[in-house]
Amino acid sequence: MTAEEMLARLLYRDGLMLVIDKPAGFAVHRGPKGGDALDAHFDALRFGLPRAPALAHRLDRDTSGCLVLGRHRKALALLSKLFKQGKVGKTYWAVVERSPGADEGRIDIALSKRDETRGWWRKPDPHGLPSATTWKVMGHGPGTTWLALEPLTGRTHQLRVHCAEMGWPIVGDTIYGNAPRQGGPALHLHAREVTVPISKNKPPVMVAAPVPEHMRELLTACGWIDQ
């Protein structure tokens, strides 16, 4: 990713934080297998500061949308605290297979690691970490449903596992859903909005990321109108 491409993905900037529009298919940081990662390109977002910004949280490789960065150590510590305390509001849009059969609801399914060889993968486990997600139907398409998902906890792969366990996996999910490993659709999960109470004396910062190209067709079929 060039510096110009990174700058074009900037959604919000102030003295403490940045919000960028993360592209799908791009890991936010380098894993044990190496390879390119988004944080290797953050130097383009210094805007005069001595250090590049750093990740305040993470998104899956295949998830697109709002990604929050701290601009310096003090800001990063504050943001990390807000995320850990659950004070940052997060709304994801997903296109799932089939339909939940209701207009809204809440999922409470505890999660744990699937096994030690699959570091990021998760499984339902009554003895695992408590995990909660609220959901709301935004529209329906042929064999699909557009959902707004709000994770009340921040477990790895939480939304993907929760949707799959409820019987409506996210379109394009090759791990927990029905998508083929090769040649299928990309994961239809997008971090649409983030609300960050970064300042005590000002209203929370609300940022929305545009719908990515790979989700436009199915979202349109579910009733989404591009404005």
C-alpha positions in Angstrom: 0.0 0.0 0.0 1.4 3.4 -1.0 1.4 6.4 1.3 -1.2 8.0 -0.9 -3.5 5.0 -0.7 -3.1 5.0 3.1 -3.9 8.7 3.3 -7.0 8.1 1.1 -8.3 5.7 3.8 -8.2 8.3 6.6 -11.7 8.8 7.9 -11.0 10.9 11.0 -8.1 12.7 12.6 -7.6 14.7 15.8 -4.7 15.2 18.2 -5.2 11.9 20.0 -6.5 9.4 17.4 -7.1 8.5 13.8 -9.7 6.3 12.3 -9.0 4.6 9.0 -11.0 2.5 6.6 -9.3 -0.9 6.8 -9.4 -2.9 3.5 -10.7 -6.5 3.6 -8.0 -9.1 3.1 -5.2 -7.1 4.8 -3.9 -8.3 8.2 -3.6 -5.4 10.7 -0.3 -6.7 12.0 2.3 -9.3 11.0 1.5 -12.8 12.3 3.9 -15.7 13.0 3.9 -16.6 9.3 5.1 -13.1 8.3 3.9 -11.3 5.2 2.8 -7.7 4.6 0.6 -6.0 7.3 -1.3 -2.8 7.5 0.6 -1.4 10.5 3.8 -1.5 8.4 2.4 1.4 6.4 1.3 3.7 9.3 4.3 6.0 8.9 2.3 7.8 6.2 -0.1 8.9 9.0 2.4 10.6 11.4 1.2 14.1 10.4 4.4 15.7 11.9 4.6 13.6 15.0 7.9 11.8 15.8 6.3 8.3 15.8 3.8 6.5 13.6 0.4 5.9 15.2 -0.4 2.4 16.6 -3.3 0.0 16.7 -5.8 0.7 19.6 -7.6 -2.6 18.7 -7.8 -5.1 16.0 -9.9 -6.3 13.1 -9.8 -9.7 11.4 -7.8 -9.9 8.2 -11.0 -10.4 6.2 -13.0 -7.7 8.0 -13.2 -4.2 6.5 -14.1 -0.9 8.1 -13.4 1.4 11.0 -10.0 0.8 12.6 -8.9 3.1 15.5 -5.3 4.2 15.9 -3.6 6.1 18.8 -1.3 8.9 17.7 1.1 8.7 20.7 1.7 6.6 23.8 -0.6 8.5 26.2 -3.5 8.5 23.6 -2.9 4.8 22.9 -3.1 3.9 26.7 -6.4 5.9 27.0 -7.9 4.2 23.9 -6.8 0.7 25.0 -8.5 1.4 28.4 -11.7 2.5 26.7 -11.8 -0.6 24.5 -11.1 -3.0 27.4 -13.8 -1.3 29.5 -16.3 -1.7 26.7 -16.9 2.0 26.4 -16.2 2.2 22.6 -19.4 1.6 20.6 -19.0 -0.7 17.6 -21.6 -1.5 14.9 -20.8 -4.0 12.2 -22.8 -4.7 9.1 -23.0 -8.3 7.9 -24.8 -10.2 5.2 -25.7 -13.7 6.6 -27.2 -16.8 5.0 -30.9 -17.4 5.7 -32.8 -15.4 8.3 -32.8 -15.2 12.1 -36.6 -15.5 12.1 -37.0 -12.4 14.3 -36.3 -8.7 14.0 -33.7 -8.4 16.7 -32.1 -10.3 19.6 -29.1 -11.0 21.7 -26.6 -13.9 21.6 -24.8 -15.1 24.7 -22.4 -17.9 23.8 -19.1 -18.2 25.7 -16.0 -18.8 23.6 -12.6 -20.4 23.9 -9.7 -21.3 21.7 -10.5 -24.2 19.3 -7.1 -25.7 19.9 -3.5 -24.5 20.4 -2.5 -25.1 16.7 -5.3 -22.7 15.5 -4.4 -19.7 17.4 -7.1 -17.3 16.3 -9.9 -19.8 15.8 -12.7 -20.0 18.5 -15.4 -22.5 19.5 -18.4 -22.4 21.7 -17.5 -23.5 25.2 -19.7 -23.1 28.3 -16.6 -22.8 30.4 -15.0 -20.2 28.0 -15.0 -16.4 28.2 -18.4 -14.8 28.4 -19.3 -13.4 24.9 -22.4 -11.3 24.0 -23.7 -9.8 20.8 -26.8 -7.9 20.0 -28.3 -8.0 16.5 -30.9 -6.2 14.4 -32.3 -7.1 11.0 -31.8 -4.2 8.5 -33.2 -5.9 5.4 -33.8 -9.2 3.5 -32.6 -10.5 0.2 -32.9 -13.8 -1.7 -31.7 -16.3 0.8 -29.8 -13.7 2.8 -30.3 -11.1 5.6 -28.5 -7.8 6.3 -27.8 -7.5 10.0 -26.4 -4.7 12.2 -24.3 -6.4 14.9 -23.0 -4.9 18.1 -20.4 -6.9 20.0 -20.8 -6.2 23.8 -17.6 -8.1 24.4 -14.5 -8.1 22.2 -13.6 -11.8 21.7 -11.6 -12.9 18.6 -14.0 -14.0 15.8 -16.9 -13.4 18.1 -19.4 -12.2 15.5 -18.4 -15.0 13.1 -18.9 -17.8 15.6 -22.1 -16.3 17.1 -23.8 -16.0 13.7 -22.7 -19.5 12.6 -23.9 -21.0 15.9 -27.3 -19.4 15.5 -27.7 -21.1 12.1 -27.1 -18.0 9.9 -23.4 -17.9 9.1 -21.8 -14.8 7.5 -21.6 -15.0 3.7 -18.0 -15.7 2.7 -16.9 -17.2 6.0 -14.5 -20.0 5.2 -13.8 -21.0 8.8 -17.2 -21.0 10.5 -19.6 -20.8 7.5 -20.2 -22.6 4.3 -17.9 -20.6 1.9 -15.4 -22.6 -0.1 -11.7 -22.0 0.7 -11.0 -20.9 -2.9 -13.2 -19.0 -5.4 -16.0 -18.1 -3.1 -17.2 -14.6 -2.0 -15.2 -12.4 0.3 -16.3 -12.2 4.0 -19.3 -10.0 4.2 -18.5 -8.4 7.6 -17.8 -4.6 7.8 -17.0 -2.4 10.8 -19.5 0.2 9.8 -19.4 2.6 12.8 -17.3 3.4 15.8 -18.2 5.7 18.7 -15.3 6.8 20.9 -15.7 8.9 24.1 -12.1 10.2 23.7 -12.7 13.5 25.5 -14.4 14.2 28.9 -15.5 17.6 27.8 -16.8 16.8 24.3 -19.4 14.5 22.8 -18.1 11.0 21.7 -16.5 10.9 18.3 -18.7 9.0 15.8 -17.1 7.7 12.6 -18.7 5.6 9.8 -16.8 3.7 7.1 -18.2 3.5 3.5 -19.6 0.2 2.3 -16.8 -1.8 0.6 -17.1 -2.8 -3.0 -17.4 -6.5 -2.3 -20.5 -6.1 -0.2 -22.5 -3.7 -2.3 -24.3 -6.2 -4.5 -25.7 -8.3 -1.7 -26.5 -5.3 0.5 -28.4 -3.7 -2.3 -30.3 -6.9 -2.8 -31.2 -6.7 0.9 -32.6 -3.1 0.5 -29.5 -1.0 1.2 -29.6 2.3 -0.8 -26.3 4.0 -1.5 -26.5 7.7 -0.5 
